[in-house]
Amino acid sequence: MQRSPLYTILFATAVCIVCAIVVSSSAVSLKERQETNAALEKQRNVLQAAGLMTFDEKLDAAEIEQRFERIEMEVVDLATGEVNPDIDPKTFDQARAAKDPATSTVAPDNRANVKRLPDNALVYKVLSEDGDIEGLILPIEGYGLWSTLYGFIALEDDLDTVLGITFYQHGETPGLGGEVDNPRWKSRWVGRKAFDENGVPIIEVIKGFAGPAQEDPYEVDGLSGATLTSRGITNLLHFWLGDDAFGPYLKNLEQRKAA
């Protein structure tokens, strides 16, 4: 039976409306689960960077939460390097803060291509039973070849030796820049040194292969076929470990240790 053009238009419109309602309802109903999974993924990466979880371990949510009990979170004022007691680290969203002009500033020129710098940042401490710092995990981000890489770098209690590095979000080319996810490459960071004798961040991802950490403490193997991604990782580390980001906080920690 032939239908009129009006019938076809109305039918197509009704189908579109129904589909839109179904998709919207699904998105709303799954939002909480997605946020929970994203939070767990960040916790997993923090644990891996700190060496509290191996890269091949498969832990459920309860096990991740249990290991995360050794981690203390705090929000740091990047300008002063002091802890900001007025912000709850459990609810603080650094990514959102960086996008809001009221809680961020335009970043100084930098090779990591960071556009806005949040006024405050979330850091993670690995604490001993006595409350001493055994490790420090800092969020890092910066542009590679195709995308912004988001991850963590962990330092030992000397605030210089690398415990580990992870990236939990990026869009780099699989098999090339995407090798930042390779456990073998990430293991090459352990024991490297982040700073020179003057406290300047100089660790870098080189082209080719670096020697053992004892021989080449400031160099890490390059990513084969991914020169721009490798360079981007070097740039983002120099930025976030430098004076424009976590530098003041790290200096404060060193002064407290020396006191």
PyMOL commands that set and color helices and strands:
alter all, ss='L'
color gray80, all
select helices_A, chain A and resi 5-50+61-70+94-99+101-103+177-181+183-187+227-240+247-258
alter helices_A, ss='H'
color red, helices_A
select strands_A, chain A and resi 71-77+104-106+116-118+120-127+133-143+148-156+162-169+204-205+219-220
alter strands_A, ss='S'
color yellow, strands_A
deselect
rebuild
show_as cartoon
